[in-house]
Amino acid sequence: MRDLWDGLPLIAQGLLTTAALLLPIVLIATVLLRGFHPWPLVRALLWRYRWANLMFVLLIAISSGMGIGLIAQERGLRVGTASAAEKFDLVVTAPGSELTMMLAAVYLQPSDVPLLDSAAYDRIAGHERVEIAAPIAFGDSFSGAPVVGTITDFVTYLSDGRIEGRLFQSTREAVIGAVVPLSIGDDFTPAHGEGDSAEHDAHHGFEIEIVGRMARTGSPWDRAILIPVETVWEVHGLANGHLPEEGDRIGPPFDPTHFPGTPAVIVRATELWANYALRSEFTVTGESMAFFPGTVLANLYRVMGDVRQAMSIMSIVTQVLVAASVLMGLYILTRLFQRQLSMLRALGAPRRFVISVVWGYGVGLLVSGTVLGLGVGFAAAALLSRVVTERTDILVSATIGWTEVTLALGFLSVTSLLSLIPALVVLTRSIVENLHK
């Protein structure tokens, strides 16, 4: 049975789960409403006490919507971080923390890291299975945007060749990310360091012209300014990787005796399977460390999975508390119109009809609150996605999926079943006493 379920398409699993969750509501409605038409009375009760009903619906919507939004956001963050790292098949750095190096090389988080020497770079760039060996040099910034040194092959690969303008061709030219607030033709002078500690006069007089803009990648590189790696070396008073007689030439091959070192090398193999062999070859004790950013993310997701589980438990606990509030709220609301219900009973209305009126009234509020809760969850996820995207430059797009719909329908199904309790309590009250109140 499990194999049969796993073999179904996701949409089929979602539809079957939805049908199973709605089944209790359908069965209760079939039993209670058979031969009756209580909806005119239900509509009248909803309108008569509309302000109290509205507050009740908002309580349900906000409580369920926030849980839905947080769970959707967590999934969106997973997808966004994975998408941002998909161009980084293999990263080679000096030995250290894989997480720290991934954050620095892939997500451009400021960090002091050791350098790979020329021998390590030559071993990587000269390998027959390596198509691109892009040295990465960072540490400067401009107006909050990280300035990263690299090679043109990597810029083309990162942007899939979608570049407005052209690639840099000299040490005084740059290509900017999609969201950098500069235009082609502008000049800038990089500051040494990033954030509040950046030294804005450290590279005074070293102006760089913007000659191209990359298309949106959905990664922190969208806010980066990419320059030749030689520029980073030169502006810090280092050798530029080439012999003096080569002048302003940029790009590989680099001369080993004039290679200052690089924090990381982004490697693209000629074939996907070769990455595993390259990781083993480029991991040399005491010299270099090769890792898959995807593997590091998987370990991080394992921690996030625990967070997701905790969030799910918190959401369930919240839903239980809301369900208890729903029962109490329905009980209080039914007391508002207990005189009308007692009059129905005095006029000879069947007990099942009275139950159907109270249950239909409660389910009407629950359905309205749940549907509105999905809307609140979608809005909360969209707002959180925008905030996270602005703070991290990782394109996060959280949407409401089957998981969130299932959570909402599960809440609706359980609370609709529990709504029978206030309806049954109505029948325990004395008709005579309620008519005299």
C-alpha positions as CSV (number, residue, x, y, z in Angstrom):
1,M,0.0,0.0,0.0
2,R,2.9,2.4,0.8
3,D,4.5,1.6,-2.5
4,L,1.2,2.3,-4.3
5,W,0.9,5.7,-2.5
6,D,4.5,6.7,-3.2
7,G,3.9,5.8,-6.9
8,L,1.1,8.3,-7.3
9,P,1.8,11.8,-8.7
10,L,2.0,14.5,-6.1
11,I,-1.2,16.2,-7.3
12,A,-3.0,12.9,-6.9
13,Q,-1.7,12.5,-3.4
14,G,-2.8,16.0,-2.6
15,L,-6.3,15.5,-4.0
16,L,-6.7,12.2,-2.1
17,T,-5.5,13.8,1.1
18,T,-7.9,16.7,0.6
19,A,-10.8,14.3,0.0
20,A,-10.0,12.3,3.1
21,L,-9.9,15.5,5.3
22,L,-13.2,16.8,3.9
23,L,-14.9,13.4,4.3
24,P,-15.9,13.9,7.9
25,I,-17.5,17.2,7.1
26,V,-19.4,15.7,4.2
27,L,-20.6,12.7,6.3
28,I,-21.8,15.0,9.1
29,A,-23.6,17.3,6.7
30,T,-25.2,14.4,5.0
31,V,-26.6,13.0,8.3
32,L,-27.7,16.4,9.8
33,L,-29.0,18.1,6.7
34,R,-30.9,15.3,5.1
35,G,-34.4,16.6,4.4
36,F,-33.7,20.0,6.1
37,H,-32.8,23.4,4.7
38,P,-31.4,25.4,7.7
39,W,-29.4,27.9,5.6
40,P,-31.8,30.8,5.7
41,L,-31.7,30.7,9.5
42,V,-27.9,30.3,9.5
43,R,-27.5,33.4,7.2
44,A,-29.8,35.3,9.5
45,L,-27.7,34.4,12.6
46,L,-24.5,35.3,10.8
47,W,-25.9,38.7,9.8
48,R,-27.6,39.4,13.1
49,Y,-24.4,39.0,15.1
50,R,-22.1,40.0,12.3
51,W,-19.5,42.0,14.3
52,A,-19.0,39.2,16.9
53,N,-18.9,36.7,14.0
54,L,-16.3,38.9,12.2
55,M,-14.0,39.0,15.2
56,F,-14.3,35.2,15.5
57,V,-13.5,34.7,11.8
58,L,-10.4,37.0,12.2
59,L,-9.2,35.1,15.2
60,I,-9.3,31.8,13.2
61,A,-7.7,33.4,10.1
62,I,-4.8,35.1,11.9
63,S,-3.9,32.1,14.1
64,S,-4.0,29.6,11.3
65,G,-2.5,32.0,8.7
66,M,0.6,32.8,10.6
67,G,1.4,29.1,11.1
68,I,0.8,28.4,7.4
69,G,3.0,31.4,6.4
70,L,5.9,30.3,8.5
71,I,5.9,26.8,7.2
72,A,5.6,28.0,3.6
73,Q,8.5,30.5,4.3
74,E,10.8,27.7,5.6
75,R,10.2,25.7,2.4
76,G,10.8,28.8,0.2
77,L,14.0,29.5,2.0
78,R,15.2,26.0,1.3
79,V,14.4,26.3,-2.4
80,G,16.0,29.8,-2.6
81,T,19.3,28.8,-0.9
82,A,19.6,25.7,-3.1
83,S,18.9,27.7,-6.2
84,A,21.5,30.3,-5.3
85,A,24.1,27.6,-5.0
86,E,23.3,25.5,-8.0
87,K,26.1,27.1,-10.1
88,F,28.7,26.1,-7.6
89,D,29.3,22.4,-8.2
90,L,32.6,22.2,-6.4
91,V,34.6,24.7,-4.3
92,V,38.2,24.3,-3.4
93,T,39.6,26.3,-0.5
94,A,42.3,26.2,2.1
95,P,41.5,23.7,5.0
96,G,39.0,25.0,7.4
97,S,35.2,25.0,8.0
98,E,33.2,24.0,5.0
99,L,30.2,26.1,6.2
100,T,32.3,29.2,6.7
101,M,34.0,28.8,3.3
102,M,30.6,28.1,1.6
103,L,29.1,31.3,3.1
104,A,32.1,33.3,2.0
105,A,32.5,31.9,-1.5
106,V,28.9,31.2,-2.5
107,Y,26.9,33.6,-0.4
108,L,29.5,36.4,-0.2
109,Q,29.4,36.7,3.5
110,P,32.4,38.7,4.9
111,S,34.9,36.4,6.4
112,D,38.7,36.2,7.1
113,V,39.9,33.1,5.4
114,P,43.3,31.6,4.4
115,L,44.5,31.6,0.8
116,L,45.3,28.8,-1.6
117,D,48.8,29.2,-3.0
118,S,49.9,29.0,-6.7
119,A,50.8,25.3,-6.5
120,A,47.3,24.4,-5.4
121,Y,45.7,26.6,-8.1
122,D,47.9,25.2,-10.8
123,R,47.0,21.6,-9.8
124,I,43.3,22.6,-10.1
125,A,43.5,24.7,-13.3
126,G,45.7,22.2,-15.1
127,H,43.6,19.1,-14.4
128,E,42.2,17.6,-17.6
129,R,38.7,17.2,-16.1
130,V,38.4,20.8,-15.1
131,E,36.6,23.1,-17.5
132,I,36.6,26.3,-15.4
133,A,38.9,27.0,-12.5
134,A,37.8,30.5,-11.3
135,P,39.8,32.1,-8.5
136,I,37.7,34.3,-6.2
137,A,39.1,37.3,-4.4
138,F,37.1,39.5,-2.1
139,G,37.4,41.9,0.7
140,D,36.4,45.2,-0.9
141,S,33.0,46.9,-1.3
142,F,31.2,49.8,-2.7
143,S,28.1,51.3,-1.1
144,G,27.4,48.0,0.6
145,A,27.9,45.9,-2.5
146,P,30.7,43.4,-2.3
147,V,33.5,43.8,-4.9
148,V,34.6,40.4,-6.1
149,G,37.6,39.5,-8.3
150,T,37.2,36.6,-10.7
151,I,37.6,35.7,-14.4
152,T,35.4,36.3,-17.4
153,D,34.6,32.6,-17.9
154,F,33.0,32.4,-14.5
155,V,31.0,35.6,-15.1
156,T,29.6,34.1,-18.3
157,Y,28.9,30.8,-16.6
158,L,27.2,32.4,-13.6
159,S,24.9,34.6,-15.8
160,D,24.4,31.9,-18.5
161,G,25.8,34.5,-20.9
162,R,22.9,36.9,-20.2
163,I,24.9,40.2,-19.9
164,E,23.7,43.6,-20.8
165,G,26.7,45.5,-22.3
166,R,29.9,43.4,-22.3
167,L,32.4,41.6,-20.1
168,F,35.3,43.4,-18.6
169,Q,38.5,43.5,-20.7
170,S,40.9,45.3,-18.5
171,T,41.7,45.8,-14.9
172,R,39.8,49.1,-14.8
173,E,36.4,47.6,-15.9
174,A,33.7,45.8,-14.1
175,V,30.4,43.9,-14.5
176,I,27.7,44.5,-11.9
177,G,24.9,42.2,-10.6
178,A,21.3,42.8,-11.5
179,V,20.4,44.8,-8.4
180,V,23.5,47.0,-7.9
181,P,22.4,50.6,-8.0
182,L,24.9,51.6,-10.7
183,S,24.5,51.9,-14.5
184,I,26.7,51.0,-17.4
185,G,29.2,53.8,-18.0
186,D,29.4,54.8,-14.3
187,D,32.7,54.9,-12.4
188,F,33.4,53.9,-8.9
189,T,36.3,53.5,-6.4
190,P,36.1,50.4,-4.2
191,A,36.5,50.8,-0.4
192,H,38.7,48.4,1.6
193,G,36.6,46.1,3.7
194,E,32.8,45.9,4.1
195,G,30.1,47.5,6.3
196,D,30.8,50.2,8.8
197,S,34.5,49.3,9.1
198,A,35.1,49.9,5.3
199,E,38.0,52.3,4.6
200,H,36.7,54.5,1.8
201,D,39.9,56.3,1.1
202,A,42.2,53.2,1.0
203,H,42.0,53.0,-2.8
204,H,41.6,56.6,-3.6
205,G,42.2,57.4,-7.3
206,F,41.6,53.9,-8.4
207,E,38.5,54.3,-10.6
208,I,36.7,51.4,-12.3
209,E,34.2,51.7,-15.1
210,I,31.0,49.7,-15.3
211,V,30.8,48.0,-18.7
212,G,28.2,45.3,-18.2
213,R,25.3,44.1,-16.1
214,M,24.4,40.5,-15.4
215,A,20.8,39.2,-15.6
216,R,19.1,38.2,-12.3
217,T,20.6,35.0,-10.8
218,G,18.5,34.8,-7.6
219,S,21.7,34.7,-5.5
220,P,23.8,37.2,-3.5
221,W,25.9,37.7,-6.6
222,D,23.0,39.9,-7.9
223,R,24.3,42.6,-5.6
224,A,28.0,42.0,-6.3
225,I,30.4,44.0,-8.4
226,L,32.6,41.7,-10.4
227,I,36.0,42.8,-11.5
228,P,39.1,41.0,-12.8
229,V,40.9,39.1,-10.1
230,E,44.0,41.0,-11.1
231,T,42.4,44.2,-10.1
232,V,41.9,43.0,-6.5
233,W,45.5,41.9,-6.3
234,E,46.9,45.2,-7.8
235,V,44.8,47.5,-5.7
236,H,46.2,45.8,-2.6
237,G,49.8,46.2,-3.8
238,L,50.3,42.5,-4.8
239,A,51.5,40.9,-7.9
240,N,48.8,40.6,-10.5
241,G,49.4,37.0,-11.5
242,H,51.2,37.8,-14.7
243,L,54.7,38.6,-15.8
244,P,55.5,42.3,-15.9
245,E,56.0,42.3,-19.7
246,E,52.5,41.1,-20.2
247,G,51.1,44.5,-19.2
248,D,47.4,44.8,-18.5
249,R,46.5,41.3,-19.6
250,I,43.8,39.6,-17.6
251,G,42.6,36.0,-17.1
252,P,44.3,32.7,-17.0
253,P,46.8,31.2,-17.4
254,F,48.5,32.8,-14.4
255,D,52.2,32.8,-13.7
256,P,53.0,30.7,-10.6
257,T,55.7,33.1,-9.4
258,H,53.4,36.1,-9.6
259,F,50.2,34.4,-8.2
260,P,49.4,36.0,-4.8
261,G,46.9,33.4,-3.7
262,T,43.1,33.2,-3.7
263,P,40.6,32.4,-0.9
264,A,38.7,30.0,-3.1
265,V,38.5,28.4,-6.5
266,I,35.1,27.7,-8.1
267,V,35.5,24.5,-10.2
268,R,33.3,23.4,-13.0
269,A,34.1,19.9,-14.3
270,T,33.9,18.7,-17.9
271,E,31.4,16.1,-16.8
272,L,29.2,15.9,-13.7
273,W,30.5,12.5,-12.5
274,A,34.1,13.9,-12.5
275,N,33.2,16.2,-9.6
276,Y,33.4,13.3,-7.2
277,A,36.9,12.3,-8.4
278,L,38.0,15.9,-8.3
279,R,36.8,16.4,-4.8
280,S,39.0,13.5,-3.7
281,E,42.0,14.7,-5.7
282,F,41.8,18.3,-4.5
283,T,41.4,17.4,-0.9
284,V,45.0,17.4,0.3
285,T,45.7,17.3,4.0
286,G,47.2,20.6,5.2
287,E,47.0,22.2,1.7
288,S,43.5,22.3,0.3
289,M,39.9,21.3,0.9
290,A,37.3,20.5,-1.8
291,F,33.6,20.3,-1.0
292,F,30.2,20.3,-2.6
293,P,28.1,23.3,-1.4
294,G,25.1,21.1,-2.0
295,T,26.3,18.6,0.6
296,V,27.0,21.4,3.1
297,L,23.5,22.7,2.5
298,A,22.0,19.2,3.0
299,N,23.6,19.1,6.4
300,L,22.3,22.6,7.1
301,Y,18.8,21.5,5.9
302,R,19.0,18.6,8.4
303,V,19.2,21.2,11.1
304,M,16.5,23.2,9.4
305,G,14.5,20.1,9.3
306,D,14.6,20.0,13.0
307,V,13.5,23.6,13.1
308,R,10.7,22.8,10.6
309,Q,9.6,19.9,12.9
310,A,9.6,22.3,15.9
311,M,7.6,24.9,13.9
312,S,5.1,22.2,12.8
313,I,4.7,21.1,16.5
314,M,4.3,24.7,17.5
315,S,1.7,25.2,14.7
316,I,-0.2,22.1,15.9
317,V,-0.2,23.3,19.5
318,T,-1.4,26.6,18.3
319,Q,-4.1,25.0,16.3
320,V,-5.2,22.9,19.3
321,L,-5.4,26.1,21.4
322,V,-7.4,27.8,18.6
323,A,-9.7,24.7,18.4
324,A,-10.3,25.0,22.1
325,S,-11.0,28.7,21.6
326,V,-13.3,27.9,18.8
327,L,-15.4,25.6,21.0
328,M,-15.5,28.1,23.7
329,G,-16.3,30.9,21.2
330,L,-19.1,28.8,19.6
331,Y,-20.5,28.1,23.0
332,I,-20.6,31.8,23.9
333,L,-22.0,32.7,20.5
334,T,-24.8,30.2,20.8
335,R,-25.9,31.8,24.1
336,L,-26.5,35.0,22.1
337,F,-29.3,33.4,20.2
338,Q,-30.4,30.7,22.6
339,R,-33.9,32.3,22.9
340,Q,-34.4,32.0,19.2
341,L,-33.3,28.3,19.3
342,S,-35.6,27.6,22.2
343,M,-38.4,29.2,20.3
344,L,-37.7,26.8,17.4
345,R,-37.8,23.9,19.8
346,A,-41.1,25.1,21.3
347,L,-42.6,25.4,17.9
348,G,-41.9,21.7,17.3
349,A,-38.7,21.9,15.3
350,P,-36.9,18.5,15.3
351,R,-33.9,18.2,17.4
352,R,-31.8,17.3,14.4
353,F,-32.9,20.5,12.7
354,V,-31.8,22.6,15.7
355,I,-28.4,20.8,15.7
356,S,-28.1,21.4,12.0
357,V,-28.7,25.2,12.5
358,V,-26.0,25.5,15.2
359,W,-23.6,23.2,13.4
360,G,-24.1,25.0,10.1
361,Y,-23.6,28.3,11.8
362,G,-20.3,27.1,13.4
363,V,-19.0,25.6,10.2
364,G,-19.8,28.7,8.3
365,L,-17.6,30.7,10.6
366,L,-14.9,28.0,10.5
367,V,-14.9,27.8,6.6
368,S,-14.7,31.6,6.4
369,G,-11.8,31.8,8.9
370,T,-9.9,28.9,7.2
371,V,-10.2,30.3,3.7
372,L,-9.2,33.8,5.0
373,G,-6.4,32.1,6.9
374,L,-5.0,30.7,3.7
375,G,-5.0,34.3,2.3
376,V,-3.3,35.6,5.5
377,G,-0.7,32.8,5.2
378,F,0.0,33.7,1.6
379,A,0.3,37.3,2.5
380,A,2.6,36.5,5.4
381,A,4.8,34.3,3.3
382,A,5.0,36.9,0.6
383,L,6.0,39.6,3.1
384,L,8.5,37.4,4.8
385,S,10.0,36.4,1.5
386,R,10.5,40.0,0.5
387,V,12.2,40.8,3.8
388,V,14.5,37.7,3.6
389,T,15.3,38.5,0.0
390,E,16.2,42.1,0.8
391,R,18.3,41.0,3.8
392,T,20.1,38.1,2.2
393,D,19.9,38.8,-1.5
394,I,18.8,35.2,-1.9
395,L,15.6,35.1,-4.1
396,V,13.0,33.5,-1.9
397,S,9.6,32.9,-3.3
398,A,7.3,31.2,-0.8
399,T,4.0,30.0,-2.0
400,I,1.1,28.1,-0.5
401,G,1.4,24.4,-1.4
402,W,-0.4,21.1,-0.6
403,T,1.3,21.0,2.8
404,E,-0.2,24.3,3.9
405,V,-3.6,23.4,2.4
406,T,-3.6,20.1,4.1
407,L,-2.8,21.8,7.4
408,A,-5.7,24.2,7.0
409,L,-8.1,21.4,5.9
410,G,-7.1,19.3,8.9
411,F,-7.8,22.1,11.2
412,L,-11.2,22.7,9.5
413,S,-12.1,19.0,9.6
414,V,-11.3,18.6,13.3
415,T,-13.0,21.8,14.5
416,S,-16.1,21.0,12.3
417,L,-16.4,17.7,14.1
418,L,-15.9,19.3,17.5
419,S,-18.5,21.9,16.6
420,L,-21.1,19.2,17.2
421,I,-20.4,19.7,20.9
422,P,-21.9,23.2,21.3
423,A,-24.8,22.1,19.1
424,L,-25.5,19.2,21.4
425,V,-25.2,21.4,24.5
426,V,-28.0,23.6,23.1
427,L,-30.4,20.7,23.5
428,T,-29.6,20.3,27.2
429,R,-30.9,23.7,28.1
430,S,-34.4,24.2,29.4
431,I,-36.8,25.6,26.7
432,V,-38.9,27.4,29.4
433,E,-36.0,29.0,31.1
434,N,-34.5,30.3,27.9
435,L,-37.8,31.7,26.7
436,H,-38.1,33.7,29.9
437,K,-34.6,35.2,29.7
